[in-house]
Amino acid sequence: MVALLGAALALAALGVSLAVLEVHVGTGSVFSVEGERVVLPAWYTSHSQKKPYVTWLLDKEDADPFQIMTYLDGVVKVEETELKPRVGFLYPVLTHNISVFINATRERDSGQYMCTVNVVDDTTTLGKNVGVINLTVLVPPATPTCRLHGSPTVGANVTLSCTSAKGKPPPTYQWQRMPPNHEVFFPPAQDHARGTLKLTNLSLDMAGLYICMAENRAGLAECSIVLEVHSTSTKAVIAGTVLGSLGALVTIIFFARHVIGYRRKKRDGQEEAANEIKEDAVAPKTPSWARRPAADTISKTSTLSSLAGAREKPYGAKPPSDTASILTTTGSCRGAPARGGPRAPSRSPPAANGAPRHQDTARGSVPPASLARAGAIPVMVPAQSRAGSLV
């Protein structure tokens, strides 16, 4: 009997200890995908009917813990943080459920959330009134970028790369070739972590559509690339064609310039030969007798008088000599001697207006030998006819 009473007292004592204030969490780790809503489950137990004092804090790796929301004397207060428009209590606090929700989660919402509860007239042990939940916001992979590294010619080696700029946790990559020649690749040809695929000793059969899928716990994304295998290097052919065209153009320009230059030089040489003046030629000396203007004037006058006198001879007169007179560069004229004797003097021309004309006589004529020595040039003058006109 005494033993049963002692056991009852022990159970009573144990029941009192179980009634102490304590905070409980549904799970210590919660995962959410970016943009979705998440709930952090938590509640507390207590025999007190007083209103609790509840505080939620966020502890990030790169910052000190800060308070995000409180409940005191029936009033909810949300602190000024980036979570303010997106956080709140899930149920009324009087139900002992102190769970919170976060809408439109973001990657930077990740961290350690701590909930602390205190109730008046209730006791607790150290650390029992605190609940801790770790939130991890997952980020789906961003659309990856597929690239080709190398020249896709027969017999060559190329590498296909696939990279996603965003993703939490970091995505893994999987390459495959689409039908009709479907093929899945494995290491060592494919690196799942780096997203590379090495294709060696290319052949024409290896051409086709290749797809890369980037995947993590939050989702997946993909990109594709068309591999075209060429029998020869297209770039080399293009480069050779361009270089050949440039070489031909340069050659044509070179020869065209030389031909034009040759023709221009030949034309300039002909013009210079036509206009060339012999610098070593000696100018003819003026004879001493040419400096005497009176004698020159008399010689010219005598020549004209001889011609005028010849016109006045009668029709039946003896014709003059067929031999032409010699006219020198100085203008003097010396006729040939008449056949059979000296030449008769010419008659004077008739008077004009009743006044007789004065007949000029040739004086101071120079012998032909002297003129030749002085450098004079003989000029042939036509002979006269019977009427006195020049033939």
Beta strands, then each sheet from edge to edge (+ up, - down):
strand 1: 22-25
strand 2: 29-33
strand 3: 38-40
strand 4: 42-45
strand 5: 52-59
strand 6: 66-72
strand 7: 75-78
strand 8: 87-89
strand 9: 100-102
strand 10: 111-119
strand 11: 130-138
strand 12: 145-149
strand 13: 158-163
strand 14: 172-177
strand 15: 183-184
strand 16: 190-191
strand 17: 196-199
strand 18: 208-216
strand 19: 219-227
strand 20: 326-327
strand 21: 333-334
strand 22: 379-380
sheet 1: 1+ 4-
sheet 2: 2+ 11+ 10- 5+ 6- 7+
sheet 3: 3+ 9- 8+
sheet 4: 12+ 13- 17+ 16-
sheet 5: 15+ 14- 18+ 19-
sheet 6: 21+ 20- 22+
end
